[in-house]
Amino acid sequence: MKLKSVFLFLVLLQFSCPLAIAKTLSVSLIGGGEARTAYLMIGELFQKETGTRIVWNVKHDADYKDALENWFLGDGTPDVVYWQGGERLFQYVRKGWVEPITEFWNDRDFDHSYTPGIKGTVALDGDVYAIPFSYYHWGFYFRKSVFEKLGISPPADWDDLLAMCSVMKSEDMAPIVIGTRYNWPSAAWFDYLDLRINGLEFHRKLTRGMVPYTDARVQAVFEHWKQLLENDCFIDTETHRAMTWSEPLPYIYRGMAGTGLFGNFVTNEISPQFVDDFGFFPFPEINDVPSAEEAPTDLFLIAKKSRNKKAALKFLDFIARADVQEKLNNTMGTISTNRHALIGDDPFIGQGAKLLQSAEGVSQFFDRDTPKPMADEAVKIFTRFLETGDVGEAVNALEKVRKSVY
């Protein structure tokens, strides 16, 4: 009996000890599908290197946002929290819910790995609060063969953009497509016009509620936008109000429209038979202001209430590495924020990486840069402006919302 008991003990020990001594790290995440596969891949690499197994806490977008505040307050807080850069991060920083990692950032000399523009998405008032690891670019997508047939090049400035519209209209084409059934695509136009006319610093003050929308500089944004409307640069209202963001693509396929302003996620929707004929160009210059681009940025942070901060820092150190970001972003079709990461062979990703790494700053997108009540109403106002072109109505409506929200 004694030998049998010893044998049984040894068998149980063999199976139970690895579990008993296994180190785990809980990391929250939004989403599923191919992205989830990519994260699992880097999780396996982290475990192989450190011996710590990642337990992914995956939720879909709405459920995640509902859980986030509870995590910050200490209800089942993950060791590492996935979130988004800019104002979406800073709203929690101001509440004191996010662990600063400034000393860690400086010790690793991350200023040599990340541009000032990217650091600006995770730094506030001299402190750093997260590691940015992924972003993507916005700009215009078009068929190269159509531009060649028309004898035009991608516009570099405002006059070029208006000239492009004129040429396309002469060929009975809608110069610019947009789908506004769900309103939010119109915000990209407001953001880029403001960035090109007034610059990033003004745009940040505006989206943080520090500037009235009736300010002359905001009116200038709508006046430029109105120029495009008066020159019939957009597809007709009835058509764009009926379409989702991706449904205008067939108009470009068929040569019925010239181009559209999209995030690079549009490349996942382009028909394979046309993808090789598609090109990209950035939003044209307007005023002489520092270059800034729309680049929604994903990051990992440590909540103040996180209980395993030492291991969490090891994960942040891991996800900050160029080689890790290469594996993750090249799999997901996004861009690594670490400037030393190698870019895959996707031409759109290559162009986007070059554009974003050379930008002096990045904006996150209107619905990430403003509180939800402001964004929800503003995108409706932007879309209505596409129909009316009424500058006064637009700025007064936005200012009314700003006063109620901030």
N, C-alpha and C positions, 0 to 999 in steps of 0.2 A: 504493500500500500504506500509505503514511504517513497519508493522509487517512482511509482505511478504518479503520486502527487507532485514530486519534483519535476517529472517530465511535463505534466499538465501545466505547472507554473511557468516552466521555460517556454512552452508553446504560447501561453497567454502573454508572457512578457515580450515575445518576439513581435506579436501583432499589436500590442497595446502601447509599447514604448514610443514607436515613431509618432503615434497620435498624441501621446502625452507630452512629448518634447517638441512637437512641431510648432514652429512659429508662424503666426498668421498676421496679415495686415488687411484691414477692411478698407476698400476703396470704392467710392460711389461713382456712378456712371449713368449718363442718359443714353438710351437707344438700344439698338439690336442689329441683326443682320450682319452685313459684311464688316461694319465697324466693330461690332462685338467680337468677331473672329480676330480682328487685328489686335484688339486689346488683350484677348486671351493669349495671343502669341507673345506679346511683350511681357505678360504676366508670367508665362512659363520661363522666359529668359531671366526675369528678375529672381524667380525662385531658384533657378539653376546657379545664378551668381551669388546669391545671398543666403540660400537655405530658407527663406521666408516665403510662404505661400500667400498669394493675394486672394482674398475672398471678395469678389466683385458684387457690389450692391447695385443692381441694374434696375432702373425704372424708366418708364416712358415719360415724355416731356412734361405733361401736365401733372402726373403723379410726383415726379421729381421736384418740381417747383413747390408743390404743396408740402413735401417732406423737408425741404431745405431749411426753412426757418426753425422747425423743430430740432433739426440736427444742430444748428448753431446754438440753440438754447440748452442742448445737452441731452436730448431724448434720443438715445441710440446713435450718438454721433459717430460717423465713420472716422477712421484714422486719417484718411486723405479724402478730400472732397473735390470732385470735378465741378467746375463752373466756368463762367465766361468773363472776359476782360472788360475794362472800362468801367462805366457807371454801374453796371450790374454787380461788379466786385466791390466798388467803392461804397455803395450804399450800405454794405455790411461792415466794411472797414470802419466807417464813421460811427457805427454802433458798438465798435469794440469787439466784434465777434470773430475776427480773423487774426490768426497769429502772425505777427511780422517776422519776416525771414531776412531782414536787411543784412545782418552779420553773416549769415550763411551765404547769401548772394555775393557779398564782398570777399569772403574767404575763398570762394570758388572762382573769383574774378570773372563773373558772368557778364560784366560789361564788355568783355572781348568776344563773347559768344552771341550777344543780342544787341541789335541796333537800339539807339535811344528811342526810336519810335515804338518798337516792340516793348521795351522796358516801360514806356509810358502807359501801357495798357494794364500794368500790374503795380505801379508805383504811385504813391500819393503822399504829398507833403514830406518828401525826403525818405520815406520808408518803402520797402518792397514787401509784397504780401502774397505772391504766388509765383509759380513757374509757368510761363506760357509755353505751349508745346505744339500748337497747330493753328493754322489760319488759312483763309482762302481769299481770293481777290474778286473784285467786281470790275466790269468794263463792258465794252461793246463787242458783240459777236456778229459775224457777217459771212456771206459767201464770197470767197476771193474771186471766183470766176465772174460774179455779177459786177463787182467793183472794176475788174479788168475790162469787162464789156462796156461799162459806162465811162471808162477812161478816167477814173478818179482814184485817189489814194485816201487812206484813213485820215480824217481831219485832225490837225494838230492844235487848232485854236478855235475860238468861237466863230470867227468869220468863215473858216473852213467848214464848220458844222452847218452853218446856214447855207453855204454854197452847195454842200452835199445834198441838203434837202431840196434845193432848187433843181439840181440835175435829176434827182430821182423823181420829183413831181413831173418834170417834163417828159418822163418815160412812163407816166401813169402808174408809178409805184408809190406806196405809202413809205415815206423815208424811215420812220421809226415805229416799231411795234411795242406794245405793252399790253399786259392782261391785268385788269384791275377788279375782277369780280370780288376778290377778297382784300382789296384796297392797298395792302402793304407794299406792292411793287412801286407805287408812286412815291413812297418815302425815299427810295434810292435817288430819284431825281432831285428832291429837295436837298438831301444830304450833299450830293456832289456839286450842285450849283452853289450851295453855301460854302463848301470847302474850296471851290475854285475862285469864288468871288471874295470871300471874307477870311479864309484861312482856318486852320484847325483850332487855334486857341479861341477865336470868336465862336466857332461852332460848339466847342465844349462849354463855354459860358452860356450859350443859348440853350443847349440841351440840358444844362443843369439848372435852368430856370433863372439865371442871373441877368438876362437881357429880355426886355419886352419884345414880343413879335411885331409890334408896331414900329420898332426901330427902323430908321431909314435903310440900314444895311440889310435887314431882312426883306424890306420892300424891294430892294434891288435884286434880290434872289428871284422874287416873283415876277418882277419886270422882265428879267432875262427869260424866264420860263414862258412868260406871255408872248415874247418874240417868237418862240418856237411854235406856239399855238397859232399866232397870227399868220405864220408862214406855212401852216398846214403840215408841220413836220411829223405829227403823230397820226397813227391810224385813227379812223373815225370813232367817235365816242360810243356809238351803239355797239360797234364791234369789240372795242377793248373792254367795255363794261361787262360783256358776256363771257369773257375768257379768263381762265386761270393764268398764272404766271408763265406756264410752259406751252399753253395752247397756241400762242402766236408763231411758234417755230415753223409750221407748214407754210405760212406766208413768205418766210425767208427762203424755204426750200424751193418754192415755185417761182421765185423772182417777183412776187407780188409786193414785197416789202424789202427794205434795204438792210436794216440792222435793228438791234435791240439792246438795252442795258440790262445785264443779268449778272448774278453771281456765278462763279465757275461751276457750281453744281449743275448748271444748264448742260454741260458737256456730257453728263450721264443720260440726258434726254435726247440728244441730237441723233437722228436716224443714222445708222452705220453707213448707208450709201452716200451720205453727204458729209460725214465728219471730216474727211480729208480735205474738203473744200472750204472748211470753216476757218476763219482767222479771228484775231482778237486785237483790239486797240483800246488804250486807256481813255478815260473821259478827257476831252480836250481842255487845254488851258484857257482861262478867261482873263484873270488879273494876275499881276506879278506878286504872288503869295507863295510861301513855302509849300512844297509838294506834300500832299496828304492823300491817302487812299482809304476806301472802305475795305476793311479787312476784319470781319468778325473773328475773334481770337478765343481759343479754348485754353484752359489752364487747370492746374491742380493746386489746391491750397490746403492749409492745416487750420482747422477751426480751433478757437481758444479752448473749447470743451473737449477736443480730441484727447484720448487717454494714452496714446502710444506715439508720442511726438518724436522720439528718437528714431524709431523705425520709419515713421512717416518722412522724416528728413532724408533717410536713405533712399526712399522711393523718389522724392523730389530730385535728389542728386542723380538718380538713375534716369528719370524722364527728361532731365535737362540735357542729357548727352546727345551729341550729333548723331551717333550711330543708332541709338534707340529711336530717335525721332525719324530718321530715315526709314527704318523698318515699319514704323507705325503709319507715317503719312504717305509713303509711297504705296502702301497697301490700300489706304482709304481714299487716295486721290486728292489729298490736301497738301499743304505746304508746311515744311518744318520752320519753326521760328528761329531755331539755332542757325546762325549764318554759316556755320561750317558743315552743316548737313548736306550730303550729296542729293541732287535732284534726279528723279527718274527720267525716263525717256518721253514722258507725256509732254508734247510741245506747249499745251496751255499751262501746265504746271510750271514749265521752265520760264515762260513769259511772265507768269504771275509772280514767281519767286524773284525774278530780276526787278520787276516793278515795285514789289513791296520792300525788298531789301534796300532799294535806293530812295524810298519815300522818307521824308523827314518826320512823318508821323502817320498814325492810322486811326481812323474812326471805326466804331463798332457796328453801326447801322442804327437808324433812329429808334427802333423799338428796343434796342439794347442800351442806348445812351440816355433814354428818358424813362421816368416812372411809367408803369403800365397804364394808368389812367390817362396820362398825357399822350402816350403813343396810340392808344385805342381810338381816341377822338381825332388826333392829328392826321392819321392816315386817311380818315374819311374826308377831312378838309382838303388834303392834298389831292385826292381823287376828284372831289367836287370842283377843285380849281381847274383840273384838266378839262372839265366840261364847260365851265363858265368863263375862265380867264379873268375873274374879278379879283384884283389884287387887294382892294380895300376889304372886301368881304372875307378873304382868306386870312389876312393878318389880324383883323379884329376878332374873328372866330378863334384863332389860335391863342391870342392874348387872353381871351375870356377863359379858355381852358387852363392856360398857364396860371392865372390868378387863382383858380379854384384848386389846382393840384399842388403848387409849391407853397 
